[in-house]
């Protein structure tokens, strides 16, 4: 008789009078969780956040304040785990005989419509950094091949590339996409990418929205360049596009699955409002076969079966096989879906329009201050929700400190060349933007 671990646990759960299989667990959690509120106006959206009213918050892109629907989902799953930790986690996670019932699958089902993709294309991680590392270390590169990246990427992307190249023997090169971010253009950026591609280039790693300058890259046009290049190449030599998408996801009206990238990595605890410590990788189904898993997975039944049978996992590789195993803060991971449902309820286009409007207002106001130089493009297609600027004669941290003294939370960009940053999100209003700009004006002459 084939009496599997899953069968044993299900039988013993029934014997104990406890049934916490995912469908029933979800029903129980939902019964104790308030329904998604109406989010028809921006005041209603603002009320979902427990941000301190003593401050104006213009650094929301850094790490999220959980909105009410996400807090409720976290609390629901946390209560279930605290009341019955073994059965909740065991039966919620390890549904290898019926993977469509697992809570991991439910999260993927909530994410997929927003990305415009399918469940099987999504791996769950805990951050952008983790996603980038899993992709770059998972690719099978070799000496003589090259990873091309930009001078504008964040430490996390540069380090993932450097460490990957050290292991594989591939080389690394950086390209400058613009000299003056405020005057950057699509033609300039795309042209420099095209000119930088060499026969040895195997990977192009870029960031969608630069937190250093606020510049938003035209990913679709860059992917079109790579399509032209790859027409002349064999499958093993085509250039793969890896995107750090964290500051575009949740702020820009783009369908990730249609952008043209090969791998898209993003934390979801920023603009998406998902629980802290959550993230994702999206890739086309066929691209997962290009990666070697880096961390043992708890989401892939085939890997576990191969271990039990002392053999290698059957190919091809899958998104679930790349998802890192180990025990996580499951109440956070399982509550990711609430954030994506909240975004769907508000509407991606409506969110992007609001963020664009608020930050256009911010940029317009900053340009009226004589001592201020705005570094983020005014063009909406080349910017998103981050406004980077400097004040003549003052260091970025001085301006941020002066704003904080006025109860306005701004930030500095953590790069070799640093700027002050204001970032307006859904928790802000036009009046708050005007107050922030007025505070910059006062600080500029103080």
C-alpha positions in Angstrom: 0.0 0.0 0.0 1.3 3.4 -1.0 0.9 5.3 2.3 2.6 8.7 1.6 3.5 11.4 4.1 0.7 13.5 2.7 -1.8 10.7 3.2 -0.5 10.1 6.8 -0.9 13.7 7.7 -4.4 14.0 6.2 -5.5 10.9 8.0 -4.2 12.0 11.3 -5.6 15.5 10.9 -9.0 13.9 10.3 -8.6 11.6 13.3 -7.9 14.7 15.5 -11.0 16.3 14.2 -8.9 19.0 12.5 -9.1 19.7 8.8 -6.8 22.6 7.7 -6.3 21.7 4.1 -5.8 24.9 2.1 -9.3 25.3 0.7 -10.8 25.0 4.2 -8.0 27.0 5.8 -8.6 29.8 3.3 -12.3 29.7 4.0 -11.7 29.9 7.7 -9.3 32.8 7.4 -11.6 34.7 5.0 -14.5 34.2 7.5 -12.5 36.0 10.1 -11.1 38.7 7.8 -12.9 41.9 6.8 -13.9 42.1 3.1 -11.9 44.2 0.8 -13.1 47.8 1.4 -14.4 50.1 -1.3 -11.5 52.1 -2.7 -13.4 54.4 -5.0 -11.6 57.6 -4.0 -8.1 58.5 -2.8 -9.3 59.4 0.7 -10.5 55.9 1.1 -7.2 54.5 -0.1 -5.3 56.8 2.3 -7.3 55.5 5.2 -6.0 52.0 4.7 -2.5 53.0 6.0 -1.5 53.5 9.6 1.1 56.1 8.8 1.8 58.6 11.6 -0.2 61.8 11.0 2.7 63.8 12.5 4.7 63.5 9.3 4.3 63.9 5.6 5.6 60.6 4.1 7.6 61.0 0.9 9.7 57.8 1.1 7.0 55.2 0.8 8.9 53.5 -2.0 11.6 52.4 0.5 9.5 49.9 2.5 5.8 49.6 2.8 3.3 50.5 5.5 0.9 47.6 5.3 -2.6 48.8 4.3 -5.6 47.4 6.1 -6.4 44.5 3.7 -2.9 43.3 3.9 -2.8 43.6 7.7 -6.0 41.7 8.0 -4.7 38.9 5.7 -1.5 38.7 7.7 -3.4 38.5 11.0 -5.7 35.8 9.7 -2.9 33.5 8.6 -0.9 34.3 11.8 -3.8 33.4 14.0 -4.2 30.1 12.1 -0.5 29.3 12.5 -0.4 30.2 16.1 -3.5 28.1 16.9 -2.2 25.0 15.0 1.3 25.6 13.6 2.1 22.1 12.4 -1.1 21.3 10.5 -1.5 24.8 9.1 2.0 25.0 7.7 2.3 21.3 6.8 -1.0 21.1 5.0 -0.8 24.6 3.6 2.6 24.2 2.0 3.3 20.5 1.2 0.5 19.7 -1.2 2.7 17.8 -3.7 0.0 15.2 -4.5 -2.4 18.1 -5.2 -0.2 21.1 -5.9 -3.2 23.2 -7.2 -4.4 23.2 -3.6 -1.3 24.7 -2.0 -1.3 28.2 -0.5 1.7 28.9 -2.7 -0.4 28.2 -5.7 -3.1 30.5 -4.4 -0.7 33.4 -4.1 0.6 32.8 -7.6 -3.0 32.8 -8.8 -3.6 36.2 -7.2 -0.4 37.6 -8.8 -0.7 36.2 -12.3 -3.5 38.4 -13.6 -1.7 41.6 -12.5 1.4 40.5 -14.3 -0.5 39.4 -17.3 1.1 35.9 -17.1 0.3 32.4 -15.9 0.8 30.8 -12.5 3.6 28.6 -13.8 5.7 31.6 -14.7 6.0 33.0 -11.2 8.5 32.1 -8.5 8.1 33.6 -5.0 11.1 35.2 -3.2 11.6 37.5 -0.3 13.1 40.6 -2.1 14.5 42.0 -5.3 18.0 41.2 -4.1 17.1 37.5 -3.7 15.4 37.4 -7.1 18.4 38.9 -8.9 20.8 36.5 -7.2 18.7 33.5 -8.0 18.6 34.5 -11.7 22.2 35.5 -12.2 23.6 32.6 -10.2 21.2 30.2 -11.9 22.3 31.0 -15.4 24.9 28.7 -16.9 27.5 31.2 -18.2 31.1 30.3 -19.2 34.4 32.0 -19.8 34.4 34.1 -22.9 30.8 35.2 -22.3 29.8 38.6 -21.0 27.3 40.2 -18.6 26.5 43.7 -19.7 24.9 46.0 -17.2 24.6 49.8 -16.7 26.5 52.3 -14.6 23.1 53.3 -13.0 22.1 50.0 -11.4 21.8 49.5 -7.7 24.4 47.7 -5.5 22.2 44.6 -5.3 22.2 44.1 -9.1 25.8 44.9 -9.5 26.9 42.6 -6.7 24.7 39.7 -8.0 26.4 40.1 -11.4 29.9 40.4 -10.0 29.5 37.3 -7.8 28.0 35.3 -10.6 30.8 36.3 -13.0 33.4 35.3 -10.4 31.9 31.8 -10.3 31.4 31.3 -14.0 34.4 33.1 -15.4 32.3 35.4 -17.5 33.3 39.0 -17.8 31.3 42.1 -16.7 31.0 45.5 -18.5 29.0 48.6 -17.6 27.5 51.1 -20.1 26.4 54.7 -19.4 22.9 55.2 -20.8 22.7 58.9 -20.4 25.0 61.8 -19.4 22.4 64.1 -18.0 19.4 62.1 -16.5 17.1 65.1 -16.7 17.6 65.3 -20.5 17.7 61.6 -21.2 15.7 60.4 -24.2 14.4 57.1 -25.4 16.6 57.3 -28.5 19.7 58.1 -26.5 19.1 55.2 -24.1 18.2 52.6 -26.7 21.0 53.7 -29.0 23.6 53.3 -26.3 22.3 49.8 -25.5 22.4 48.8 -29.1 26.0 50.1 -29.5 27.1 48.3 -26.3 26.1 44.8 -27.4 29.0 42.7 -28.4 29.3 39.1 -29.8 30.3 37.9 -26.3 27.3 39.5 -24.6 25.0 36.8 -23.1 23.1 38.8 -20.4 21.9 42.3 -20.3 21.0 43.4 -16.7 19.1 46.6 -16.3 16.9 48.4 -13.8 13.4 49.6 -14.9 13.3 52.7 -12.7 16.6 54.0 -11.3 16.4 55.0 -7.6 19.6 57.0 -8.2 18.0 59.5 -10.6 14.4 58.5 -11.1 14.9 57.7 -14.7 12.6 55.0 -16.1 14.0 52.9 -18.8 12.1 52.1 -22.0 12.2 48.3 -21.4 10.0 47.4 -24.4 12.2 49.3 -26.8 15.3 47.8 -25.3 13.8 44.3 -25.7 13.1 45.1 -29.3 16.8 45.8 -29.8 17.7 42.4 -28.4 15.1 40.7 -30.6 17.0 42.2 -33.6 20.3 41.0 -32.2 19.1 37.6 -31.3 17.8 36.9 -34.8 21.4 36.4 -35.9 22.2 34.1 -32.9 21.7 30.6 -31.9 19.6 29.7 -28.8 22.6 29.2 -26.6 24.1 32.6 -27.4 21.1 34.8 -27.5 21.2 37.9 -25.2 18.9 37.5 -22.1 17.3 40.5 -20.6 17.2 40.5 -16.8 15.2 43.4 -15.2 15.2 44.8 -11.7 11.7 46.0 -11.7 11.0 46.9 -8.1 10.3 50.6 -8.6 8.1 50.2 -11.6 5.9 47.3 -10.3 2.9 48.9 -8.7 3.7 52.4 -9.9 3.6 52.1 -13.7 0.8 50.9 -16.0 2.7 48.2 -17.8 2.0 44.5 -18.2 5.1 42.7 -17.1 4.5 39.7 -19.3 4.3 41.9 -22.4 7.4 44.0 -21.7 9.8 41.7 -23.6 12.2 40.8 -20.8 13.4 37.3 -20.1 13.5 37.6 -16.3 11.7 40.2 -14.2 12.7 40.4 -10.5 11.0 42.6 -7.9 10.3 42.9 -4.2 6.6 43.4 -3.6 7.0 45.2 -0.2 7.4 48.6 -1.9 4.9 50.1 -4.4 2.8 46.9 -4.4 2.0 47.2 -0.7 2.6 43.5 -0.1 3.9 42.2 3.2 7.4 43.1 4.1 9.9 40.4 3.1 8.1 39.3 -0.1 9.0 39.3 -3.8 8.8 37.5 -7.1 10.5 36.5 -10.3 8.5 36.3 -13.5 9.8 34.5 -16.6 8.3 32.9 -19.6 7.7 29.2 -19.2 10.6 28.2 -21.4 13.1 30.5 -19.7 12.9 28.7 -16.4 14.7 25.8 -18.1 17.7 28.1 -18.5 18.2 28.4 -14.7 19.8 26.0 -12.2 18.2 26.2 -8.8 20.4 27.8 -6.2 18.5 27.0 -3.0 16.6 23.8 -2.3 12.9 24.3 -3.0 10.0 23.4 -0.8 7.5 24.2 -3.6 8.4 21.5 -6.1 7.3 18.0 -5.6 9.6 16.6 -8.3 12.7 17.8 -6.4 11.5 16.0 -3.2 10.6 12.8 -5.1 14.0 12.8 -6.8 15.7 13.1 -3.4 13.6 10.2 -2.0 14.4 8.0 -4.9 18.1 9.0 -5.0 18.0 10.4 -8.6 18.2 13.7 -10.3 15.1 15.8 -10.8 13.5 15.4 -14.2 13.9 18.3 -16.6 12.9 20.9 -17.5 13.4 23.3 -14.6 10.3 25.2 -13.3 9.5 28.4 -11.4 8.6 26.5 -8.3 11.9 24.7 -8.4 13.7 28.1 -8.3 11.5 29.4 -5.4 13.7 29.2 -2.3 12.8 26.7 0.3 13.3 26.8 4.0 10.7 28.0 6.5 9.5 31.6 5.8 7.2 34.1 7.5 4.3 32.2 6.0 1.7 34.6 7.2 3.5 37.3 5.1 4.0 35.2 2.0 0.4 33.9 2.0 -0.9 37.4 2.5 0.8 38.7 -0.7 -2.4 38.0 -2.7 -4.3 40.6 -0.7 -2.0 43.3 -1.9 -2.4 42.3 -5.6 -6.2 42.0 -5.1 -6.1 45.5 -3.6 -4.2 46.9 -6.6 -6.7 45.1 -9.0 -9.6 46.7 -7.0 -8.2 50.2 -7.4 -7.0 49.6 -11.0 -3.5 49.6 -12.3 -4.1 52.5 -14.8 -5.8 54.6 -12.2 -2.9 54.1 -9.7 -0.3 54.9 -12.3 -2.2 58.1 -13.3 -2.4 59.2 -9.7 1.3 58.6 -9.1 2.2 60.3 -12.3 0.0 63.3 -11.5 1.5 63.8 -8.0 5.1 63.5 -9.1 4.6 65.7 -12.1 3.3 68.3 -9.6 6.4 67.7 -7.4 8.8 68.1 -10.3 7.0 71.2 -11.6 7.2 72.8 -8.2 10.9 71.9 -7.7 11.8 73.5 -11.1 10.5 76.9 -9.8 13.1 77.0 -7.1 16.2 78.8 -8.3 18.6 76.9 -6.2 17.3 73.5 -7.1 18.4 71.3 -10.0 16.0 68.5 -10.9 17.7 65.3 -12.1 14.6 63.3 -12.9 13.1 63.7 -16.4 9.9 65.7 -16.7 8.7 63.3 -19.4 6.3 60.8 -17.7 7.3 58.0 -20.1 10.9 58.3 -18.7 10.0 58.7 -15.0 7.8 57.1 -12.4 7.3 57.8 -8.7 10.8 59.1 -7.6 11.9 62.7 -7.9 15.7 63.3 -7.5 17.1 66.7 -7.0 19.9 68.7 -5.5 20.1 72.1 -3.8 23.0 74.4 -4.7 25.6 74.5 -2.0 24.0 71.8 0.2 24.6 68.1 0.6 21.6 65.8 0.1 21.6 64.7 3.7 21.5 68.4 4.8 18.3 68.9 2.8 16.7 65.7 4.0 17.6 66.7 7.6 16.0 70.1 7.1 12.9 68.6 5.7 12.7 66.1 8.6 12.8 69.0 11.0 9.7 70.2 9.2 8.1 66.8 9.7 8.6 65.8 6.0 10.2 62.5 5.4 12.4 62.5 2.3 15.5 60.3 1.5 18.9 60.4 -0.1 19.9 58.0 -3.0 22.5 55.5 -1.7 24.9 55.8 -4.6 28.4 57.2 -5.1 26.7 60.3 -6.5 23.8 61.0 -4.2 20.7 63.2 -4.5 17.8 64.1 -2.3 14.6 62.3 -3.2 10.9 63.0 -2.8 8.5 60.3 -3.8 4.7 60.8 -3.8 2.6 57.7 -3.5 -1.1 56.8 -3.0 -0.8 57.9 0.7 -0.1 61.5 -0.4 -2.3 64.3 -1.6 -1.6 67.3 -4.0 -1.7 69.6 -0.9 1.0 67.5 0.7 3.1 67.7 -2.4 2.8 71.5 -2.3 3.8 71.5 1.3 6.9 69.4 0.6 8.0 71.7 -2.3 7.5 74.8 -0.1 9.7 73.1 2.6 12.4 72.6 0.0 12.1 76.2 -1.0 12.5 77.3 2.6 15.4 74.9 3.2 17.2 76.1 0.0 17.7 79.6 1.4 18.1 78.7 5.0 
